[in-house]
Amino acid sequence: MVEDIRAKGGTITREPGPVKGGSTVIAFVKDPTGYVFELIQRGSTPEPLCQVMLRVGDLERSIKFYEKALGMKVVKKTNRPEQKYTIAMMGYAPKEETTVLELTYNYGVTEYTKGNAYAQVAISTDDVYKSAEVINLANQELGGKITRQPGPIPGLNTKIVSFLDPDGWKNVSVLVLFLQVQVKDCKFLELLVSLCLVKKTNFPFR
Ligand SMILES: N[C@@H](CCC(=O)N[C@@H](CS)C(=O)NCC(=O)O)C(=O)O
């Protein structure tokens, strides 16, 4: 895959090889906007979109937040003392079956600066109003806040609630699961990692 991406003009930022301190073979590539994608060599899975990695300043606080606010479970936890980091994979099913959040704690790092390009991870819910109540309780206990009260998006038949987790990462409960990032050219992203465009919506009023 790396050779394919290189041939299409993609930037390889980490050549394929075993992860430091482990045996899984990985590589890193960059899309034209500068977003980093990790390629992980593993057997075929029903969902090839594996994980979204967020760096967090207090792993136990984040685990509690994602459990309480969004009903996720820790599906795998890996501590790499030699590399000075711990990872908790959180989601709704084993990581071989579904996309998961990869929460990374680097020893001693309690805060991260955030740019303005990352937007949000979206989680589906059948009732944003109930979800907002649960999220609000988790925010009060563990940090973060609701940034958009639950309700419909103008012009669309979708209701959302937007909120920040204790580290300030934004999440949105909506009816479909998607990861939103600001990109210059989604055509290149499709080519780069063979993602398929499943829906494109233009919002002229935003
Ligand atoms: N300090 C790293 C901790 C996480 C980490 O190292 N993850 C592994 C993948 S699970 C990685 O990026 N390894 C790079 C390598 O092995 O070259 C970070 O914040 O990105």
The ligand as an SDF file (V2000), in Angstrom:
LIG
                    3D

 20 19  0  0  0  0  0  0  0  0999 V2000
    4.6220    9.5200   21.7030 N   0  0  0  0  0  0  0  0  0  0  0  0
    3.7200    8.8630   20.7940 C   0  0  0  0  0  0  0  0  0  0  0  0
    3.0190    7.7410   21.5460 C   0  0  0  0  0  0  0  0  0  0  0  0
    2.1320    6.9070   20.6820 C   0  0  0  0  0  0  0  0  0  0  0  0
    2.9480    6.0020   19.7710 C   0  0  0  0  0  0  0  0  0  0  0  0
    4.2010    5.9850   19.7840 O   0  0  0  0  0  0  0  0  0  0  0  0
    2.2510    5.2160   18.9720 N   0  0  0  0  0  0  0  0  0  0  0  0
    2.8980    4.2690   18.0990 C   0  0  0  0  0  0  0  0  0  0  0  0
    1.8830    3.4960   17.2800 C   0  0  0  0  0  0  0  0  0  0  0  0
    0.8790    2.5120   18.3170 S   0  0  0  0  0  0  0  0  0  0  0  0
    3.7990    5.0080   17.1400 C   0  0  0  0  0  0  0  0  0  0  0  0
    3.4610    6.0890   16.7100 O   0  0  0  0  0  0  0  0  0  0  0  0
    4.9630    4.4370   16.8450 N   0  0  0  0  0  0  0  0  0  0  0  0
    5.8770    5.0200   15.9280 C   0  0  0  0  0  0  0  0  0  0  0  0
    7.0080    4.0850   15.6240 C   0  0  0  0  0  0  0  0  0  0  0  0
    7.0210    2.9520   16.1250 O   0  0  0  0  0  0  0  0  0  0  0  0
    7.8410    4.5040   14.8130 O   0  0  0  0  0  0  0  0  0  0  0  0
    2.6710    9.8620   20.2960 C   0  0  0  0  0  0  0  0  0  0  0  0
    2.2260   10.7190   21.0680 O   0  0  0  0  0  0  0  0  0  0  0  0
    2.2960    9.7540   19.1150 O   0  0  0  0  0  0  0  0  0  0  0  0
  1  2  1  0
  2  3  1  0
  2 18  1  0
  3  4  1  0
  4  5  1  0
  5  6  2  0
  5  7  1  0
  7  8  1  0
  8  9  1  0
  8 11  1  0
  9 10  1  0
 11 12  2  0
 11 13  1  0
 13 14  1  0
 14 15  1  0
 15 16  2  0
 15 17  1  0
 18 19  2  0
 18 20  1  0
M  END
$$$$
